[in-house]
């Protein structure tokens, strides 16, 4: 399962604009919540010991690891090894697969695992994320996932998380709700997708999600409680757009038929750091079309990073496709007019706009790099 993520970078933070939202009636109905259960699933990343995650949580790991049962840590190691072998993101993938169940507490996650066929399977099977192979892998891993989570319960994870959140939680939620109330993200997303969305949008604030923003089932996404408002807004502008169109539908098929001829994109998929996700061309198209649209939403609502700065080093500069798609959309005036994204994508594939020469030229304009030096990025 390719997970869509938004990575927090120092360069992006420095470049973020805090301009006010465009004046318009607000249709977006914001909800801000917490989840002990999602935090526990995300903590599997740091618990695995991978520096990609563990560097953010050294103090928490120093407290938890000595208390973890040996069997739980052996199960954790085998789960992470399997996920790495299959180029999957373990914690984020579980968050999405399990998110149709009630996961407010660690005990609720364990209870959902015990009743997977009734608590997890029906909503997952009805969601846009359904994958029979992923479900089979999940069922095979379920006893070990439960063992790890029970180990976290024994090791005092719930109390540790409560202490980490305590200095922030009482003031952060009301302040963020007030900030979000002025931004009509859903209306902008509908305008660009060309289809209606539910007006409700739920933000789930976690402590242990770094460095990921994660879309889960429904119009909900996970972001960091300590991240600045502008990063949370960018997550909101991003995650609900997934998938931008059905990934087994005519628009995706038309685009992929052209993109599969692009040697550079195939090289990026094959050689980029798999920890970032996007480990297939389909996954990259899903993510990078969303990144292009999100950039437009962020610009219109006043919290965007400049495109060349945004994509210069993000995920080691791998999102060349996003820059190219953004450049093509802007050149067509799609940012101003909106329209039907599926129709635009099919037309762009048929007209040759998505062909390497056209796509790379637009990416070069946006990234301010030569078309023959788009990736890898020197000093990335």
N, C-alpha and C positions, 0 to 999 in steps of 0.2 A: 504494500500500500504506500503510494507516494503521499507524503504529508506536505501540505502547504504551510509555509512558515514565513514570518516577517522578522528578520534579525535586527537587533538593536546594535548600532555602531556609533562610536564616538563622533565620527565625521557627520553622520546623519543628525545626531543630536545638535551639533554645533550649527548646522545649516537650517534647522527647522524654523519656519516663519510662524509667528503667533498672530497673524492678521485675523480680524473678526470675520465671522461667517457672513455670506451674502444675506441681505434682508429678504425674507420670504416666509410665508406661513409654514410652521413646523409640523410635518406629518409624522416624523420618526418618533416612536414611543420608546424611550430609553428605559432599560432596567439594569441596575448594577447589583451584583451579588458576589458572594464568596462560596467556596466549595472545598471542604476538607478532603473529600473523596478525590476530586480532580488533582488536588495538590499531592496526595499520596501517589497517584499514578504518575504524575510528572517527576516525583522524587526518585523514580526508578532510574532515571538518567544519571543523576549524581551518585546514587547508590552503586551503580555499575562500576564506578571508578574512572570512567572515561573523562579525560581532561576537558573535552568539549563541554561537559556539564559540571564536573566536579570543581572546576576553578571558581565557580560562582558561589559555592556552598562549603567552603573548607571548614568553617567553624561548626556548622550544623553536622557535617559528616564526622568531625572529631568527637562530637557528642554521641551520635547514633551508632557508629560502626562498632565500638567496643561492646555494645549491648545486643547486637544482632546475633541471633542463633546461627550456628555454623551451617546447618542444613538450609536455612533461608538464604545465606550468602552463596552457597553452592548452587542453589536454584537460580539465584540472580545471575550468576556468571554464565550458566548455560542458556538462560533466556537471552541475555545480551549477545552471546556468541551466535546464536541462531539468527537474531535480528540483523546483526552485522553481516552475516553470510548472505542474507537475502536482501541487503540494502534497504532495510526497514528501520523506521524510528520507533522504538519500542513504546516509550511512554506516550508520546503524541498519538501513535496509532491506537493504543488502548483507549485513550480519552475519546477518540472519535467513535470507535467501534462500540464502546460501552455506554455512550452518552445518552441513549434513549431511556436508560434505566435511571432510577433515582440514586444519585451519587453524592448527596450532600455531606455524608460522613464516611470515615474509613470503614466503620461497621457496615454501612449501607453498600459499599463497594464489595465487601466480602460476601454479604448476603446476596447481592446480584450475581456474583460468580457462582454461588451455590444453586441459584435458580436461573441459570443462564438461558435455558430454553424458553422460559416464560417472561423473564424480566429484561433480557438483552436482545434475544433473537428477533422477536416480532418488530420492534421499532427499527432495528438495524436493517432487517430485510426490506422494510418499506422505505428506507432512506436512499439518498443519492449515492451513498458510499458502499452499498451492498456488494460484497465480493465473496463468492462461495469458498474460494481457496483460503482467503483470509479467515473466514469463519472456522474452517477445518483446522487451520493452524492455531487459532485461538483456543479451540476446544482441547487440542492436544497439549497446549501450554497451560491450560487453566489450573491444574493442580499445583504447578510450580508458582504461578502468579499468586495463588491463594497463600501458598507457603511464605512467600516474600512479604505479602501484605500483613499476614498474621505476625510475622517477625517484626515488622515496623510497629505494629500495635504493642507488642511486648516490649519493644525498645523505647517506647515513650514518644513516638512520633507526634501524637495528637497534642501533647503538652508542649513539645518543642515548637511546633507550628504556631500554637497559640501565643507563645512568648515572642516569636519572631514578628507576628502581626500586631501585637499589643501597642507598640508606640505609634502605629500608623492608622489602624483600622477605623477608629472612632471619628477621625477628622477627614480621612481620605474619601470615604464613600459619599458623604453629603456634598463635599466640595466638587467631586467629579460629576455627580448628578447635576449640580448647578451649572457646571461648565458645558456639559453635553447638551443641555436643554436648548442651546442656541444653534445647533447644527442639524440640518435636515439631510443626513447622509442617505437615507432610503430614497428620497425623491431624486437625488442625483444618480444613484445607482439604477433606478428604474429607467431614467431618461437615456442612459447609455446602453443598458441591456435591451430595452425595447419590450419589456414584459413586466407585469406587476409583481411586487414583493409584499410580503406581510409588513405592516407598519411597525411591528414590534422588533426590537433589537436588544438582546441581552449580552452584557459584558460580564464575564466571570473573572474576578480578580484573584490571582494566585501569588504565592510567595516562591514556589519552586518551579516555575515554568521557564525560566531563562535557559536558552536565549530565544525561545519560540513564542510566537503567537499562533494559536491553534483554532481552526474552525471545527466545531462539533455539530451534532445533529440539531436541526432547527436553526433559526436565525440567532445563533449563539456563538460566541467565541471566547477564547481564553486569552488573557493578557496579564501583564505584571502589575501588581499593586503599587510598586515603587517606581514604575516608569512614568515619565512626564505625561501631562495631558495630551500633548501633541502626538506622542507615540501611540497612546490609546486611541486617539482619533484616527490615526493612520491605520491601526489594526481594524477599527470599525469600517473604514472606507474600503478595506481590503477583503476581509474574511467573508463577508456576506456575498461577495461576488463569485465565490467558488460554488460549483463550477460555472464559468461564464456562459457556457452552453453545454448541452448533453455531450459527454465525451465519447459516446457511441453514436452520435447523430451526424447529420449531413455536413454541418459546418466543421466539426472536428475532423471528420474523414477527409473533407476537401483540403483543409489546411495541412493535415499530416501527409497527405499524398505529395504535396509540394515540399514540405519541410524535410521529408525523408531523403530528398535529393541534395540537401544542404550539408556538405562535408563538415563545415565548421560546427554546426549545431550538433551533429552526431559525435564530433570530437569532444564537445563540451559535456554532453551526457555521459560519454564513456570515461572521461578523464577528470572530471571535477571531484571535489571532496564529497563522497557519498553521505557524509554526516549532515550535509545541508538538505538532503532529500532530492526530489526531482530527478530520480534515477531512471527515467524513461523519457522518450521524446514526448509521449502523451502527457506525462506529468509536467514536463517543462512548458508545453503549450498551455496547459491549464494554469500554471502559476504565472507565466509571463504575460499572458493576455490579461489576467487579473491585475498584475502589477502595472501594466500600461493604463488600464481603466482607473485603477486606484490613484495613479499619478494625476489623472485629469480631475477626478473628484476632489483630491486634496488641493489642487490648484484653484479650483472654483470656490472652494469653501475656505481657503486661506491658511492652510497648515502644511503646505507642500515643501519638500526639499527640492532644490533645483535638480532637474533630471540628470545632468551629467555628474553631479556630486552624489546623487542618490545611487546611481548604478556603477559608479567608478570602481569601487572596491567591494560593494555588497556581495557576500558569498564569493569572495575572490574574483569579483567582476564577471561572474558567469552569465548574468542576465542580459546578454546581447539581444536575444529575441525580444525581451520586454522593451528595450530601447528602440528596436526596429519597428515593432508594432505601434508603440507610442508615436514615433515619427510619422508613420503612415496614417494613423488616425488623425493626427494634427494637420497633416498636409491636406487631408480630405475635408477638414473643417468639422469632423465628427464631434470634437470637443464642444463646439458651439451648437450644433444642430441635434446631437443625439441621433437615435434611429434604432434600427433592428440589427443587433450585433451579429446574429447568425447570418442574416442577409449580407451584411458588409463583409464578413469573413469569407463566405462562399464566392462573392464577387471578386474579392482581393486575390483569392486562390486562382480563379479562372483567368483573371486579367494579367497575371504575372507579377503582381505587387509583392507577393510572398516569396517569389523566386529569389535565390541567393543574391544576385546582383542588385536588385531593388531593395531587398531587406537590409543587406549589409550597408548600402549607401545611406539609408535613413538612420541606421544604428550609428554609423560613423558621425553623421551630423549631430545626433543627440549626445553621443559620448565624447565628442571632440577628439576622436582618435582616427588614424588612417584606417580605411576599410580593410586593408590587409594586415592590420595589427589590432584587431578587436579583442582577441583572446588567444592565449593567456595574457593577463595584464602584468607588466613588469612591476616588481616590488609589491605584488598583491599579497 
